[in-house]
Amino acid sequence: MEYSQILERAIALIGGGSPALFSTLGEGGYPHTRWMVPAALPRLKGMIYAVTARGFPKAAEVEADPRAQWVFQAADFSEVTTLKGRARIVDDPSFSAEVLKAIGPHLTAFWRLNRDASALRVIETEVESASILFPLRAERYSANAPQNAEARRE
């Protein structure tokens, strides 16, 4: 499978509003993994988005070390997709509104932890590599993102 095919499968899993695992490097260089609700915006290929808030540990972790990983799985565990890349925090109110519109209905837990909408921050992950595992078929495919071929948000 090519990179674009793996990415399309990950985006299909995102489309259902299911949570995914987001990993960063935390204190002491150890992985820190948490469930988050991701989004993909059709106009920005090769990017995955999520929301956080000022003061949440994941924002500080992304700012300290941008290496990140997303893991998505089908409900029946027939496929598991892993996307690795570089994350960054975006502080742009109009862009945050666009991301929030895409994710909004699936953020019940987030709003329970953060009631201050002005503290909202977007985590943008630029995907550098993708892999997909089909456990029931014992098949795995991996590919790197094409250089400079994907749309970028400016």
C-alpha positions as CSV (number, residue, x, y, z in Angstrom):
1,M,0.0,0.0,0.0
2,E,1.1,3.5,-0.7
3,Y,1.2,6.4,1.8
4,S,-1.9,8.0,0.4
5,Q,-3.9,4.8,0.7
6,I,-2.8,4.2,4.3
7,L,-3.7,7.9,5.1
8,E,-7.1,7.5,3.5
9,R,-7.9,4.5,5.7
10,A,-6.8,6.4,8.8
11,I,-9.0,9.3,7.8
12,A,-12.0,7.0,7.3
13,L,-11.5,5.8,10.9
14,I,-11.3,9.4,12.1
15,G,-14.5,10.2,10.2
16,G,-16.6,8.2,12.7
17,G,-15.7,10.4,15.6
18,S,-14.0,7.6,17.4
19,P,-11.2,8.4,19.8
20,A,-7.6,7.5,18.9
21,L,-4.4,7.2,20.9
22,F,-2.1,10.2,20.8
23,S,1.4,9.8,22.1
24,T,4.0,12.4,22.9
25,L,7.3,12.3,24.8
26,G,6.6,13.3,28.4
27,E,8.7,13.9,31.4
28,G,12.0,12.1,31.4
29,G,11.6,11.2,27.8
30,Y,9.0,8.5,28.4
31,P,6.0,8.1,26.1
32,H,2.8,9.7,27.3
33,T,-0.3,8.3,25.6
34,R,-3.9,9.4,26.0
35,W,-7.2,9.0,24.2
36,M,-8.2,12.0,22.1
37,V,-10.7,12.8,19.4
38,P,-8.9,13.6,16.2
39,A,-10.1,15.4,13.0
40,A,-8.8,15.6,9.4
41,L,-9.7,18.6,7.3
42,P,-10.1,17.7,3.6
43,R,-8.3,20.8,2.4
44,L,-5.2,20.0,4.5
45,K,-3.9,16.6,3.4
46,G,-1.4,14.9,5.6
47,M,-2.5,16.7,8.8
48,I,-4.3,15.5,11.9
49,Y,-5.9,17.8,14.4
50,A,-7.1,17.6,18.0
51,V,-7.9,20.2,20.7
52,T,-6.3,20.8,24.0
53,A,-6.3,23.7,26.5
54,R,-3.6,26.0,27.9
55,G,-2.2,24.3,31.0
56,F,-2.9,20.7,29.9
57,P,0.3,18.6,30.0
58,K,0.1,17.5,26.3
59,A,0.5,21.2,25.1
60,A,3.7,21.5,27.1
61,E,4.9,18.1,25.8
62,V,4.3,19.1,22.2
63,E,6.1,22.4,22.7
64,A,9.1,20.7,24.3
65,D,9.4,17.9,21.7
66,P,7.2,17.8,18.5
67,R,7.6,14.1,17.8
68,A,4.1,12.5,18.1
69,Q,2.2,9.4,17.1
70,W,-1.5,8.6,16.5
71,V,-3.0,5.1,16.5
72,F,-6.4,4.4,15.1
73,Q,-8.2,1.1,15.1
74,A,-11.3,-0.3,13.5
75,A,-14.0,-1.2,16.0
76,D,-13.7,-4.9,15.1
77,F,-9.8,-4.7,15.3
78,S,-9.5,-5.7,11.6
79,E,-7.1,-2.8,11.0
80,V,-4.8,-0.6,13.1
81,T,-3.3,2.5,11.5
82,T,-0.3,4.3,13.0
83,L,0.7,7.8,11.9
84,K,3.9,9.4,13.1
85,G,4.9,13.0,12.6
86,R,5.6,16.4,14.1
87,A,3.0,18.1,16.2
88,R,2.7,21.8,17.1
89,I,0.3,24.0,19.0
90,V,-1.7,26.4,16.9
91,D,-3.0,29.6,18.5
92,D,-5.3,30.9,15.8
93,P,-8.9,31.6,16.8
94,S,-10.4,31.4,13.3
95,F,-8.6,28.1,12.6
96,S,-9.5,26.8,16.0
97,A,-13.1,27.4,15.2
98,E,-12.7,25.4,12.0
99,V,-11.2,22.5,13.8
100,L,-13.8,22.7,16.6
101,K,-16.6,22.6,14.0
102,A,-15.1,19.3,12.7
103,I,-14.6,17.7,16.2
104,G,-17.2,19.5,18.3
105,P,-19.9,16.9,18.7
106,H,-17.4,14.4,20.0
107,L,-15.8,16.5,22.8
108,T,-18.0,15.7,25.8
109,A,-15.0,14.7,28.1
110,F,-12.9,17.7,26.9
111,W,-15.6,20.2,27.9
112,R,-16.0,18.6,31.3
113,L,-12.3,19.2,32.0
114,N,-12.1,22.6,30.4
115,R,-15.0,25.0,30.6
116,D,-13.1,28.0,29.3
117,A,-13.4,28.2,25.5
118,S,-10.8,30.9,25.3
119,A,-8.1,28.5,26.5
120,L,-8.7,26.2,23.5
121,R,-5.6,25.3,21.5
122,V,-5.3,23.2,18.4
123,I,-2.7,20.4,18.1
124,E,-1.7,20.0,14.5
125,T,0.3,16.9,13.5
126,E,2.0,16.8,10.2
127,V,2.2,13.2,9.2
128,E,5.7,12.0,8.2
129,S,5.1,8.2,8.0
130,A,2.1,5.9,8.1
131,S,1.7,2.2,8.7
132,I,-1.3,-0.1,8.7
133,L,-1.7,-3.5,10.2
134,F,-4.3,-6.1,9.3
135,P,-4.1,-8.4,12.3
136,L,-6.5,-11.0,11.0
137,R,-4.5,-11.3,7.8
138,A,-1.1,-10.9,9.4
139,E,-0.2,-8.1,6.9
140,R,1.6,-4.8,7.6
141,Y,2.4,-2.0,5.2
142,S,4.5,1.2,5.9
143,A,5.3,4.3,3.8
144,N,6.8,7.7,4.3
145,A,4.9,10.9,3.3
146,P,6.0,12.4,0.0
147,Q,8.3,15.4,0.5
148,N,6.6,18.7,-0.1
149,A,3.6,17.1,-1.8
150,E,1.0,17.7,0.8
151,A,-1.0,20.9,1.5
152,R,0.1,22.9,4.4
153,R,-1.8,25.4,6.5
154,E,-0.1,28.8,6.5
